[in-house]
Amino acid sequence: MQRWPRWVYDEGEEPDYRFTLANERTFLAWIRTALALLAGAVGVRALDLGLPGWAEQSLAGVLALLGMAGAAVAWTRWARGERAMRRGEPLPDNRVGVGLTGGVVVVAAVVLVVLVAVAS
């Protein structure tokens, strides 16, 4: 049976299925996070946060971009991890995840400031 992507599955030996399943669960966790970020973008556009229109659009846009990046990172991390396991190599680093985390922290700080300002 031919599996896709070949650049992942044509490498090395089949790893223990438990590691492959754990890698898939991590992929799904990244996808859930990406979907939550996209839902946040929709929420910002749907709710009146009391911000100027350009600020709400910017916040929604940043959340949507973070969600898109999270989905792309999910697949890339899954593929690189699976390939490394098949080759018996160390798992790849997670530098992109640090950037996504920073983006979420910035968005959370902006939302917190807005909520405090609206409550006053």
VOBA-1610 file (N, C-alpha, C; in pm, whole numbers, padded with zeros to 5 digits, always signed):
BEGIN
Met+00085-00118+00000Met+00000+00000+00000Met+00090+00124+00000Gln+00060+00215-00090Gln+00137+00340-00102Gln+00074+00446-00011Arg+00153+00502+00079Arg+00102+00606+00169Arg+00161+00740+00132Trp+00082+00843+00162Trp+00124+00978+00130Trp+00145+01054+00260Pro+00240+01139+00272Pro+00338+01182+00172Pro+00456+01085+00166Arg+00497+01058+00047Arg+00605+00961+00027Arg+00736+01004+00092Trp+00763+01136+00094Trp+00890+01181+00153Trp+00896+01152+00303Val+00780+01122+00363Val+00777+01081+00503Val+00781+00929+00512Tyr+00689+00863+00442Tyr+00671+00719+00459Tyr+00774+00633+00386Asp+00843+00687+00289Asp+00945+00608+00220Asp+01079+00610+00292Glu+01084+00671+00408Glu+01208+00682+00486Glu+01212+00575+00595Gly+01329+00521+00618Gly+01357+00437+00734Gly+01262+00321+00754Glu+01243+00288+00883Glu+01160+00174+00920Glu+01035+00220+00993Glu+00934+00134+00990Glu+00807+00163+01057Glu+00833+00173+01208Pro+00798+00288+01271Pro+00819+00300+01416Pro+00711+00226+01494Asp+00732+00213+01622Asp+00631+00156+01711Asp+00502+00236+01692Tyr+00391+00169+01672Tyr+00265+00238+01643Tyr+00225+00335+01754Arg+00267+00309+01878Arg+00231+00399+01987Arg+00292+00537+01967Phe+00413+00542+01914Phe+00477+00671+01889Phe+00408+00744+01773Thr+00371+00669+01671Thr+00299+00729+01559Thr+00165+00786+01605Leu+00093+00710+01688Leu-00035+00759+01739Leu-00018+00880+01830Ala+00087+00882+01910Ala+00114+01000+01994Ala+00144+01122+01906Asn+00217+01101+01798Asn+00247+01210+01705Asn+00117+01261+01642Glu+00026+01172+01609Glu-00103+01214+01552Glu-00187+01290+01654Arg-00182+01249+01782Arg-00257+01322+01885Arg-00202+01463+01900Thr-00071+01478+01891Thr-00011+01612+01897Thr-00056+01695+01778Phe-00059+01634+01661Phe-00109+01703+01541Phe-00252+01753+01564Leu-00336+01668+01619Leu-00476+01706+01642Leu-00487+01817+01747Ala-00399+01817+01846Ala-00399+01925+01945Ala-00365+02058+01878Trp-00269+02058+01788Trp-00235+02180+01714Trp-00353+02225+01628Ile-00421+02130+01565Ile-00537+02164+01482Ile-00648+02224+01568Arg-00673+02166+01685Arg-00774+02224+01775Arg-00738+02366+01814Thr-00611+02390+01840Thr-00567+02525+01874Thr-00587+02620+01757Ala-00554+02575+01637Ala-00574+02659+01518Ala-00722+02691+01500Leu-00810+02594+01520Leu-00953+02618+01508Leu-01002+02715+01616Ala-00948+02705+01736Ala-00986+02797+01843Ala-00944+02940+01808Leu-00826+02955+01750Leu-00781+03089+01709Leu-00872+03145+01599Leu-00911+03062+01505Leu-01003+03106+01400Leu-01139+03142+01459Ala-01186+03064+01555Ala-01313+03096+01622Ala-01300+03229+01697Gly-01184+03253+01755Gly-01161+03381+01821Gly-01169+03497+01723Ala-01114+03477+01603Ala-01121+03581+01500Ala-01266+03610+01464Val-01345+03506+01449Val-01487+03525+01418Val-01557+03597+01533Gly-01524+03558+01656Gly-01584+03620+01773Gly-01553+03768+01783Val-01430+03804+01754Val-01392+03946+01758Val-01473+04026+01656Arg-01494+03968+01540Arg-01572+04038+01437Arg-01720+04042+01472Ala-01770+03940+01543Ala-01913+03931+01571Ala-01954+04013+01695Leu-01862+04027+01790Leu-01895+04097+01914Leu-01848+04242+01909Asp-01918+04326+01979Asp-01876+04465+01989Asp-01784+04478+02110Leu-01656+04494+02086Leu-01560+04507+02194Leu-01537+04652+02235Gly-01603+04742+02169Gly-01586+04882+02200Gly-01458+04942+02143Leu-01398+04872+02049Leu-01276+04921+01984Leu-01313+04992+01855Pro-01223+05077+01808Pro-01244+05131+01673Pro-01249+05017+01572Gly-01318+05038+01461Gly-01333+04934+01359Gly-01201+04877+01310Trp-01103+04965+01289Trp-00973+04917+01239Trp-00904+04828+01342Ala-00923+04857+01472Ala-00859+04776+01576Ala-00922+04637+01584Glu-01056+04632+01573Glu-01122+04501+01575Glu-01083+04419+01453Gln-01077+04485+01338Gln-01035+04415+01216Gln-00892+04365+01229Ser-00805+04446+01286Ser-00665+04406+01304Ser-00654+04287+01399Leu-00725+04293+01510Leu-00722+04185+01608Leu-00776+04056+01545Ala-00887+04066+01474Ala-00944+03948+01408Ala-00846+03895+01303Gly-00782+03985+01230Gly-00685+03942+01129Gly-00566+03870+01189Val-00515+03922+01301Val-00401+03857+01367Val-00442+03719+01417Leu-00560+03709+01477Leu-00607+03578+01523Leu-00623+03480+01407Ala-00678+03527+01297Ala-00694+03440+01180Ala-00559+03396+01125Leu-00463+03489+01120Leu-00329+03453+01071Leu-00261+03353+01165Leu-00277+03373+01294Leu-00221+03276+01390Leu-00286+03139+01373Gly-00417+03137+01348Gly-00486+03011+01325Gly-00436+02940+01200Met-00419+03018+01094Met-00366+02959+00969Met-00224+02906+00991Ala-00143+02984+01060Ala-00006+02941+01086Ala-00005+02815+01173Gly-00094+02811+01272Gly-00103+02693+01358Gly-00138+02567+01281Ala-00229+02578+01185Ala-00265+02462+01104Ala-00147+02417+01018Ala-00076+02513+00960Ala+00041+02477+00878Ala+00150+02414+00963Val+00173+02469+01081Val+00274+02414+01172Val+00235+02274+01216Ala+00106+02252+01238Ala+00059+02120+01281Ala+00103+02013+01182Trp+00075+02038+01056Trp+00109+01936+00955Trp+00260+01922+00940Thr+00330+02032+00939Thr+00476+02028+00923Thr+00540+01953+01040Arg+00495+01983+01162Arg+00551+01915+01280Arg+00519+01766+01277Trp+00397+01730+01236Trp+00363+01588+01227Trp+00457+01518+01129Ala+00472+01575+01009Ala+00552+01511+00905Ala+00699+01502+00946Arg+00753+01610+00999Arg+00894+01608+01041Arg+00917+01510+01156Gly+00820+01504+01250Gly+00832+01411+01361Gly+00824+01266+01316Glu+00730+01238+01228Glu+00714+01101+01177Glu+00839+01057+01101Arg+00891+01146+01020Arg+01011+01114+00942Arg+01131+01090+01034Ala+01146+01174+01137Ala+01256+01156+01231Ala+01245+01022+01304Met+01123+00985+01346Met+01105+00857+01414Met+01140+00741+01321Arg+01101+00751+01196Arg+01129+00645+01099Arg+01279+00631+01074Arg+01351+00741+01082Arg+01496+00739+01059Arg+01576+00710+01186Gly+01509+00708+01302Gly+01579+00688+01428Gly+01658+00811+01470Glu+01612+00929+01428Glu+01680+01056+01460Glu+01608+01126+01575Pro+01675+01223+01637Pro+01607+01303+01740Pro+01490+01380+01678Leu+01390+01407+01758Leu+01276+01483+01708Leu+01318+01628+01680Pro+01258+01690+01579Pro+01294+01828+01544Pro+01254+01928+01652Asp+01317+02045+01648Asp+01286+02149+01746Asp+01152+02213+01716Asn+01112+02306+01804Asn+00981+02368+01794Asn+00993+02520+01795Arg+01079+02576+01714Arg+01099+02720+01713Arg+00974+02795+01668Val+00903+02741+01572Val+00784+02808+01521Val+00676+02814+01629Gly+00668+02711+01711Gly+00572+02710+01820Gly+00596+02824+01918Val+00721+02859+01937Val+00753+02971+02026Val+00697+03101+01967Gly+00710+03119+01837Gly+00656+03238+01771Gly+00504+03245+01781Leu+00438+03132+01761Leu+00292+03129+01773Leu+00250+03160+01916Thr+00323+03108+02013Thr+00293+03136+02152Thr+00307+03285+02181Gly+00412+03346+02129Gly+00430+03490+02147Gly+00315+03569+02088Gly+00270+03528+01971Gly+00157+03596+01908Gly+00030+03585+01991Val+00005+03469+02046Val-00114+03449+02129Val-00104+03533+02257Val+00015+03541+02314Val+00034+03622+02436Val+00007+03769+02406Val+00055+03818+02292Val+00030+03959+02255Val-00119+03983+02236Val-00186+03894+02166Val-00331+03909+02144Val-00404+03905+02278Ala-00365+03814+02366Ala-00431+03805+02498Ala-00410+03933+02577Ala-00292+03991+02570Ala-00266+04116+02641Ala-00354+04229+02588Val-00368+04236+02456Val-00454+04340+02396Val-00599+04320+02440Val-00646+04197+02437Val-00785+04170+02480Val-00803+04206+02627Leu-00706+04172+02710Leu-00715+04205+02852Leu-00723+04356+02874Val-00639+04430+02805Val-00642+04576+02816Val-00777+04631+02772Val-00830+04577+02663Val-00960+04622+02614Val-01069+04592+02714Leu-01070+04473+02770Leu-01174+04435+02866Leu-01167+04523+02991Val-01048+04553+03038Val-01034+04639+03154Val-01082+04780+03121Ala-01047+04829+03001Ala-01089+04963+02961Ala-01241+04972+02945Val-01302+04869+02891Val-01448+04869+02871Val-01519+04862+03006Ala-01463+04787+03101Ala-01526+04771+03233Ala-01519+04900+03314Ser-01426+04988+03282Ser-01409+05111+03362Ser-01508+05217+03323
//
